[in-house]
Amino acid sequence: MKIITFYLPQFHSIPENDEWWGKGFTEWVNVKGAKPLFEGHEQPRIPINENYYNLLDDSTIKWQIELAKEHGVYGFCFYHYWFNGHLLLEKPMENFLNNQQLNFPYCICWANENWTNAWVADGNVKTLIQQKYGDKDDWKNHFEYLLPFFMDKNYIKADGKPLFVIYRPEICECLNEMLDYWNQLAIEAGLKGICFAYQQLSYYLEKNKDDSRFSYYIEYQPGYARYDVQNCKKTFLSNSLLKTKTWIRSLAFKIDKTMNWNLSAKLTRQSLTTEDYDELCRAIINRKPTDDKAIPGMFVGWDNTPRRGARGRVCLNSTPEKFEYYLSKQIENAKNNYKKDMIFVFAWNEWAEGGYLEPDTRNEYDYLKAIKKAMDINNDKI
């Protein structure tokens, strides 16, 4: 089984973040500034040995790779930020490509949203940099940037093609035309094409979508599980309200495509929400694929209060032991029901959202060890 973990590159400073958030800003600023909001709330999270690393240091990435290999993680899925040729947080991924000593499987997820100040804005959401898709020249420039990664021996393939994930397809008005063009360019470059996958629940739920260009979708957890849990709890009336809310959010995303009003960000909750790890994980392991495009997911934990404070969401009662148990069950589910050889896990290093496998002062290496144990239980070789 290939355990692929989402990887956040926002652990080094860039000029844009210096301008928007203050000199020297990285994700560690959010992590260090977190406060406990209720009794027993585990904040702030502290990396083991207070290792507030800098991803521009290749020795850090070497350390991450060694940890991942030792404990059964197959590869990383890097978040990629491209705005009509304007790149953000690109250096760790580029260093991964250019340094031959950083030898580890990886793929790319294009986080194709506007960058906004929604983390801290109380309803006054502003766009920091807008996501526009341009025309064929822009698409070609983007493809030519991605091509060296696609050609890299370490790049993860699916069906013999480089696996490229798009975070939120529904906000791309030129989606099919762009993906068709990229596929054509890939074939012209000597590849078999590109294997496209998408990630967010919002596109999965969209009615009358044309997802024919996508070979797969990733059940990005715990988002899919939250939806399943809510559906199970709803009465007929409240289920109708849930569907209405989902429709309103979908409409907001469509308006944001053209008007740049950030309506979708303004619809985020304004109070603290808690949820139960066991409940969500039971929904994950009991979920069955609705078609053969589904790739199963799993998550370590969730607590985005370092970013959103009292407007955040906290998943309670997660432990390494529970993660091991549920991941083991999900590996079995992936094999028997999904018929897939990969699981995408949230996350390698989402410290400010409470989803990380990297060692901290409380659990040390136990979450990583849980992956190895879950693989051993299912007789998967590392």
Disulfide bonds with the S-S distance in Angstrom:
none
